[in-house]
Amino acid sequence: MPAKRKSGQPLIGAALLKETNRCIRAARSYWAAHNNRACRGERAKALALYRSLSATEREKIPQVLRVWLRYRSEKYFGPDRTPPAQKPG
């Protein structure tokens, strides 16, 4: 597990691209391991970062990751899907 960022400064440039790639890859690995709760969290972070990128920066994200984030994950975790059950407590 990578170390968490300590600074409260927003990411820009190459650091933003690197963090976006990391989040998408982490979400894909959680999804492959059938860990849906963790996948949803990483996917939400990845989408927020991805939406903050410009069009030219989005092209720098590998196509496999972009396709998974925009289409494949939407199929399983999109708004039209049943939300996760709440734990009793």
C-alpha positions, 0 to 999 in steps of 0.5 A: 500500500503506498504511503498517504500524501501528507501535504494539503497542497493540490496536485498539479502536472505530472504528480496529478497524472501519477496519482490518477493512474495509481488510483485507477490501478488500485481500483482495478486491483480491488475489483479483480479481488472482489473487494467492492467496497474498497473499489468504490472508494478508489474509483470515486477518488480516481474519477474526481482526479480524472475529471480535474484533468485537462483534455491533453492530460487525459490523453496521457492516461493509458487507454486501458485505464481510461476505458476501465474507469469510464466504461467498465467500472460504470457498468458495475458501479454506476448510478443505475446500479443497486447501491451497497447495503448498509451494515446494521448497527 
